[in-house]
Amino acid sequence: MNTLIDVAGLNARMAAGQRTVVLDVRWALGDPEGHSHYLKEHIPGAVYVDLPTQLADPAAPGRGRHPLPSPARFQEAARSWGIFDGDVVVAYDDAGNTSAARLWWMLRNAGVRTVYLLDGGLAAWRAAGLPVEGGEVQPDAGDVTLAGGAMPVTDADGVADWAAGGVLLDARAAERYRGEVEPVDPRAGHIPGAVSAPTTGNLDDDGCFLPAEKLRQRFASLGVDAATPTAVYCGSGVTASHEIAALEIAGFSAVLFPGSFSQWSNDASRPVATGAHPGK
C-alpha cells in the first residue's frame, strides 16, 4: 500500500479526468489562518479541511488538545468533502504534510485504503509550475461509509510501560522533548523512556519525505526494527501521524498514542522526564 503520490502523479490523474478527491489541510500550531491561506490559493478543485473542528473533538484535559472525533462525526465530515466509497483521496498542506498526515491516518484508520499524501505538498506543486486557484470549493456531498480501528492505537497506560519492551518515539521538536520550552501544554519534558525523533527529520530541504532507505537508517538508529513494537506520540496526535507515515515508507508499522503529551502532561500522576536522554 503506497503512502505517497508525487506531483506528477496527481497532475496526470487530474489531466486524465480520473476521479480524485484533493483535500487541503492547511494548519500549523500558532497559525489559525489556514482557511485564509486556502482561500488565497490552493490546488485546483481542492476542498478545505479544518483540522481543529473536523479532525478533532474539542480539547479536554483527559483526552488532549486534539482528541479523535467519533467515527460517525468523522464520516459526516468526509461526506461533506465529497468522498464516495472507492474514491482516491489525496491530502496535502504547505508544511511538509505535517498536518495533512493527520487526515491520512484518520482515513486509513476508518478503512480507506486509497488515500495518499502529496509528497512535498503545495510547495512541490508550485515548484512544478502548476496552476493554483483561489476561493472556496463546495463539492457535492459524498456517501462514503467509514468505520474505525484499522490502525493500531494505545493509551496513557500503554505508553507508560512501552519502553520496557519496545520503542517509544517523541515526534515533537527536540527542545520541547528536552523540556527547554513548552508553548502550549501544562508541563515541559517528555514521557519517561521516550526517544527524541522530531518530525522534521523525516523531510528533506524541500519538504519532501526522505527516500525509504534513508528513513530506514534514521529509525534504525533510534532503535526501531521489524521485531520491536514501536509507538509514537507528539503534542496532540497530529505530527505523530506524520511519523507513522514516515515509518510506513521505511517499512515499519507503528502504534499511535492519540492523546499524546497534551493528555499525559495534564495528569499530575504521570511522571515527566527532562533532558536529552529518555529517562525512566
C-alpha positions as CSV (number, residue, x, y, z in Angstrom):
1,M,0.0,0.0,0.0
2,N,1.6,3.3,-1.1
3,T,1.7,6.2,1.3
4,L,2.7,9.0,-1.2
5,I,1.7,10.3,-4.6
6,D,4.0,12.8,-6.2
7,V,3.1,16.0,-8.1
8,A,3.5,14.4,-11.5
9,G,1.2,11.5,-10.5
10,L,-1.5,13.8,-9.1
11,N,-1.4,16.1,-12.1
12,A,-1.6,13.1,-14.5
13,R,-4.7,11.9,-12.7
14,M,-6.4,15.3,-12.9
15,A,-5.4,15.8,-16.5
16,A,-6.9,12.4,-17.4
17,G,-10.1,13.2,-15.6
18,Q,-9.6,10.3,-13.1
19,R,-11.8,10.9,-10.1
20,T,-9.6,12.2,-7.3
21,V,-10.7,14.0,-4.1
22,V,-8.0,16.5,-3.2
23,L,-8.1,17.8,0.3
24,D,-6.2,20.9,1.7
25,V,-5.3,20.6,5.4
26,R,-3.6,23.9,5.9
27,W,-3.0,24.1,9.7
28,A,0.0,24.8,11.9
29,L,0.5,25.3,15.7
30,G,0.3,29.1,16.3
31,D,-1.2,29.9,12.9
32,P,-5.0,29.9,12.9
33,E,-5.3,31.3,9.4
34,G,-5.3,28.1,7.5
35,H,-8.6,28.8,5.8
36,S,-7.5,32.3,4.7
37,H,-4.3,30.8,3.2
38,Y,-6.5,28.2,1.3
39,L,-8.9,30.9,0.0
40,K,-5.9,32.8,-1.4
41,E,-4.6,29.9,-3.3
42,H,-4.9,26.1,-3.5
43,I,-4.6,23.2,-5.9
44,P,-7.5,23.5,-8.4
45,G,-10.5,21.6,-7.1
46,A,-9.1,21.1,-3.6
47,V,-11.6,21.1,-0.7
48,Y,-10.6,22.7,2.6
49,V,-10.4,20.6,5.7
50,D,-10.4,22.4,9.0
51,L,-8.2,20.3,11.4
52,P,-9.4,21.7,14.7
53,T,-13.1,21.3,14.1
54,Q,-13.3,18.4,11.6
55,L,-10.3,16.2,12.5
56,A,-10.7,16.6,16.3
57,D,-13.2,16.9,19.1
58,P,-12.9,19.9,21.4
59,A,-9.8,19.9,23.7
60,A,-10.2,18.1,27.0
61,P,-7.6,17.6,29.7
62,G,-8.3,13.9,29.9
63,R,-8.2,13.4,26.1
64,G,-5.6,16.0,24.9
65,R,-5.7,19.1,22.7
66,H,-7.0,17.3,19.6
67,P,-9.0,14.2,20.6
68,L,-10.0,11.9,17.8
69,P,-13.7,12.5,16.8
70,S,-16.2,9.7,16.8
71,P,-16.4,7.6,13.6
72,A,-19.9,9.0,13.0
73,R,-18.8,12.6,13.2
74,F,-15.8,11.9,11.0
75,Q,-17.9,10.2,8.4
76,E,-20.2,13.2,8.3
77,A,-17.2,15.4,7.7
78,A,-15.8,13.1,5.0
79,R,-19.1,13.1,3.1
80,S,-19.1,16.9,3.3
81,W,-15.7,16.9,1.4
82,G,-17.3,14.9,-1.4
83,I,-15.8,11.5,-0.7
84,F,-17.6,8.4,-2.1
85,D,-16.8,4.8,-1.5
86,G,-13.9,3.7,-3.6
87,D,-12.6,7.2,-4.2
88,V,-8.9,8.0,-4.5
89,V,-8.1,10.7,-1.9
90,V,-5.0,13.0,-1.9
91,A,-4.3,15.1,1.2
92,Y,-1.7,17.9,1.3
93,D,-0.7,21.0,3.2
94,D,2.0,23.7,3.0
95,A,4.2,22.4,5.8
96,G,5.7,19.1,4.6
97,N,2.5,17.2,5.2
98,T,2.9,17.6,9.0
99,S,-0.8,18.4,9.3
100,A,-2.2,16.6,6.3
101,A,-0.8,13.3,7.8
102,R,-3.5,13.6,10.5
103,L,-6.2,13.2,7.8
104,W,-4.2,10.5,6.1
105,W,-4.0,8.5,9.3
106,M,-7.7,9.0,10.2
107,L,-8.9,7.9,6.7
108,R,-6.6,4.9,6.9
109,N,-8.0,4.1,10.4
110,A,-11.5,4.5,9.0
111,G,-10.8,1.8,6.4
112,V,-10.0,4.0,3.3
113,R,-7.0,2.3,1.6
114,T,-6.7,4.6,-1.4
115,V,-5.6,7.7,0.5
116,Y,-2.2,9.3,-0.2
117,L,-0.1,12.3,0.9
118,L,1.0,14.6,-1.9
119,D,4.8,14.5,-1.4
120,G,6.1,18.0,-0.9
121,G,2.6,19.4,-0.6
122,L,1.6,22.7,-2.1
123,A,5.3,23.9,-2.3
124,A,6.1,21.0,-4.7
125,W,3.0,21.8,-6.8
126,R,4.1,25.4,-7.1
127,A,7.7,24.5,-7.8
128,A,6.5,22.3,-10.7
129,G,4.9,25.4,-12.2
130,L,1.4,24.0,-12.0
131,P,-1.6,26.3,-11.6
132,V,-3.4,27.3,-8.4
133,E,-6.8,28.8,-7.8
134,G,-8.4,30.9,-5.1
135,G,-11.8,30.8,-3.5
136,E,-13.9,28.1,-1.8
137,V,-14.7,24.7,-3.5
138,Q,-18.1,23.3,-2.5
139,P,-18.3,19.7,-3.6
140,D,-21.5,17.6,-3.9
141,A,-21.9,15.5,-0.7
142,G,-20.4,12.1,-0.8
143,D,-21.7,8.8,0.5
144,V,-18.5,7.2,1.9
145,T,-19.1,4.7,4.7
146,L,-16.4,4.8,7.4
147,A,-15.6,2.6,10.3
148,G,-12.7,2.7,12.7
149,G,-10.0,0.6,14.2
150,A,-7.9,-0.2,11.1
151,M,-4.8,1.5,12.6
152,P,-3.4,0.5,16.0
153,V,-3.6,2.9,18.9
154,T,-2.6,2.9,22.5
155,D,-3.4,4.9,25.6
156,A,-1.6,6.6,28.5
157,D,-1.4,3.3,30.4
158,G,0.1,1.6,27.3
159,V,2.8,4.2,26.7
160,A,3.7,4.3,30.4
161,D,5.4,0.9,30.1
162,W,6.1,0.9,26.4
163,A,9.8,1.5,26.6
164,A,10.3,-1.7,28.7
165,G,9.7,-3.8,25.7
166,G,9.5,-1.5,22.7
167,V,10.5,1.9,21.2
168,L,8.5,5.0,22.1
169,L,9.2,7.9,19.7
170,D,8.5,11.5,20.6
171,A,7.9,13.4,17.3
172,R,8.0,16.9,18.8
173,A,10.8,19.4,18.3
174,A,13.9,18.4,20.3
175,E,13.8,21.5,22.6
176,R,10.2,20.5,23.7
177,Y,11.4,16.9,24.3
178,R,14.2,18.2,26.5
179,G,11.8,20.4,28.4
180,E,13.6,23.7,27.5
181,V,10.4,25.2,26.1
182,E,6.7,24.3,26.2
183,P,4.4,26.7,24.4
184,V,1.0,25.0,25.0
185,D,1.0,22.1,27.4
186,P,1.0,22.4,31.2
187,R,4.3,20.7,31.9
188,A,7.6,20.6,29.9
189,G,9.6,17.5,29.1
190,H,8.7,14.0,27.7
191,I,7.2,10.7,28.6
192,P,9.9,8.7,30.5
193,G,11.5,6.2,28.3
194,A,10.7,8.0,25.0
195,V,13.3,8.7,22.4
196,S,13.5,12.1,20.6
197,A,12.6,11.7,16.9
198,P,11.5,15.2,15.6
199,T,9.1,15.0,12.7
200,T,11.3,17.4,10.7
201,G,14.0,14.7,10.5
202,N,11.6,12.8,8.1
203,L,11.9,15.5,5.4
204,D,14.5,16.9,3.0
205,D,15.1,20.6,2.5
206,D,12.2,20.8,0.0
207,G,9.7,19.4,2.5
208,C,9.5,16.0,0.7
209,F,9.9,12.7,2.6
210,L,13.4,11.3,2.6
211,P,13.8,8.2,0.5
212,A,12.8,4.9,2.1
213,E,16.3,3.8,2.7
214,K,17.3,7.0,4.5
215,L,14.2,6.8,6.6
216,R,15.0,3.1,7.5
217,Q,18.5,4.2,8.6
218,R,17.1,7.1,10.6
219,F,14.6,4.9,12.5
220,A,17.1,2.0,12.9
221,S,19.5,4.5,14.6
222,L,16.7,5.2,17.1
223,G,16.2,1.5,17.9
224,V,13.3,0.7,15.5
225,D,13.3,-2.7,13.8
226,A,10.6,-5.0,12.5
227,A,10.6,-7.2,15.6
228,T,10.3,-4.4,18.2
229,P,6.9,-2.8,18.9
230,T,7.0,0.9,18.1
231,A,4.7,3.6,19.3
232,V,4.6,7.3,18.5
233,Y,3.3,10.5,20.2
234,C,3.7,14.2,19.8
235,G,2.0,17.2,21.3
236,S,-1.6,16.4,20.4
237,G,-1.5,13.4,18.0
238,V,-1.1,15.5,14.8
239,T,2.6,15.3,13.8
240,A,2.8,11.8,15.3
241,S,0.7,10.8,12.3
242,H,3.4,12.1,10.1
243,E,6.0,10.0,11.9
244,I,3.8,6.9,11.4
245,A,3.6,7.7,7.6
246,A,7.4,8.0,7.5
247,L,7.8,4.7,9.4
248,E,5.4,3.1,6.9
249,I,7.5,4.4,4.0
250,A,10.6,2.9,5.7
251,G,8.8,-0.4,6.0
252,F,7.9,-0.3,9.7
253,S,4.5,-0.3,11.4
254,A,3.8,1.8,14.5
255,V,1.1,2.5,17.1
256,L,-0.3,6.0,17.7
257,F,-0.9,7.5,21.2
258,P,-3.7,9.9,20.1
259,G,-3.8,11.9,23.4
260,S,0.0,12.4,23.2
261,F,1.8,14.7,25.5
262,S,-1.1,17.1,25.9
263,Q,-3.1,14.4,27.6
264,W,-0.1,12.9,29.5
265,S,1.1,16.3,30.9
266,N,-2.4,17.2,32.2
267,D,-2.4,14.2,34.5
268,A,-0.4,15.1,37.6
269,S,0.0,11.5,38.5
270,R,2.1,10.8,35.3
271,P,5.8,11.5,35.6
272,V,7.6,13.7,33.1
273,A,11.3,13.5,32.3
274,T,13.6,16.3,31.0
275,G,16.9,16.5,29.3
276,A,18.3,14.8,26.2
277,H,18.0,11.3,27.4
278,P,14.9,9.0,27.7
279,G,14.9,8.9,31.5
280,K,12.8,6.4,33.4
